[in-house]
Amino acid sequence: MYHIIFDHDGTLVDTERTRSLFPGIYDLFSELAADSTKFYVWTARNRASTVEFLKSLGIIGEFEDICTATDAPPKPVVDGLLAMLPADFDASKTIVIGDSYTDMIGAKKIGAMAIGVTWGHARAEQREILKEFGADQLFNEVEELIKFIKEWRN
């Protein structure tokens, strides 16, 4: 079983400008959905606004579970993240995808692969921060991430 955990703001949803999914996110779900892959959201946003966004964008059904700042201590504390995952999850088959250093720290704390994304509004210095805090991979385009995950699962 593979587990892919997404940050919300700046990773799935462009909450700064368009208030919509970043280009390619719908494709990501359709291309990576498989019986052996579960998707989750781990965000510092509150539960009400997270659920509202995901419902309005038509993707709430893609997620096995959602953990917000309403549900657990804020990132990078991993209590809520661990509560979402099965007790016997395999860290080598788990990815945390985000645009901030707290996402990278959380991934490392649970032994998961940390993927930093900069397709949002991240600048060059953000890439350096993501690397500094443990990003195993960095992606500028959703399509690159899809290709990487497909290869990783095989």
N, C-alpha and C positions, 0 to 999 in steps of 0.2 A: 504494500500500500504506500502510495506517495502522498505527501502533504505539502501543499503550496499555500503559504500565508502571505497575504497582501496587506500593505498599508493602504489607507483610503486616500487622504489628501495628497496630491502630487504624485501618486502612483497609479491609482485607478481613475480618480476623478480630478479634473482640472477645476478646483474650487476657487482659484484666484481669478480666472478670466471667463471661461465659457460655462462653468457649472455643468459640464458634460463629461462623458468618458473620454479619455485620451484616444486618439486614432489608433485602431488596431486592438483595443481591449476586447471588443465583441469577438474578433477573430481569435484572440488568445483563448477564450473560453470554448469556442466551438472546435478549435483545433487540438486543444489539450484535454478536453473532457474525455474521461475514460473511467471505466469501473474501478480502476486501480489508482485513481487520483482524486483527492478531496481538496477543495478550496476553502479558505478561511479568510476573514478580515480581522486584523489587529490594528486598532487605531486609537489615537489620543483624542479623537472627536467624541462627543457624547452619543449615547445610544439613539435618542430620538432623531437627531439630524442624520446620523449614519443610515439608519433604517429608511428614513424618508428619501435620502439620495439614492440608495440602492434600489428601492422600489420604483422611484420615478424613472430611473434609467433602465428598468426591466432586467436587472441582473441579481436581485436578491436571492432568487432560487438557485443560483450557482453555488452558494456557500453552505457548507456543512454547519458552520457556526460563525458567530461574530463576537469579538471582545472589544469593548469600548472603555473609555475612561470612566464611564458610569458604572461599569461592571467590576473593575479591578484597579489596583494601583497603576499609575501611569507608566508608560514606557520610560526607561528600559527594564523596569521590573517585569519579570516574566510569569508571575502568578497566573494572570488571566490567559496568557498564551498557552501555558501548560494545561490549564483547566479545559481548554478547547480540544486539545489533542488527546487521542487515546492514551491510556497509561503506558501501553506497550509500544508507542510510536518508535520508529527507527530514525534516529537523527540523520543517518546517512541517506535517507530517502525523504528528507524534509528541507524545504527552501523557504527562507523569509525574504520577501521582495519589498524594498522601500526606498525612499528618497532622503532619509535622514540618518544621522549617526545613531540615534536611539534604536532604529530598526536593525542596524548592523550589530550593535551591542547585544540586543535581545537574541538575535540569531546565534551569535557566538556563545551566549550563556546556555543555550539548550543544545549546542553542538550541531546546529543546522548550517547549511550553506547560506551565506549572506550575499544577496544580490542587490547591488545599488543601481538605481535607475535615475537617469537625468533627462528623460523626455519631457519633463514638466518645465519648470522655470529655473532649474538648477544651472549654475554657472560653472566655469572651469574649476573654481576653487571648491565648489561642492563635491566634485569628483575626487579631489584630493582629500577632503574630509572623510568621504565614504571609504576611501582606501585606508586612511589612517585608522579608522575604527573597525577595520576588518573585512571590508567587502571582498569576497572571493572573485566576483565577476562584476563588471560595470557595463550597462547597456544604455545607448542613446535612443534606440528605436525598439518598439514593441516587437517588430518582426524578427529582430536579432534575438530577443529573449525567447520567442516561440521556438525558433530553430535550436537554440541552446537547450531548452528544456526537453524537446523531443529527443535530442541526442543523449542527454543525461539519463532519461528514463530507459533507454535501450541498452 
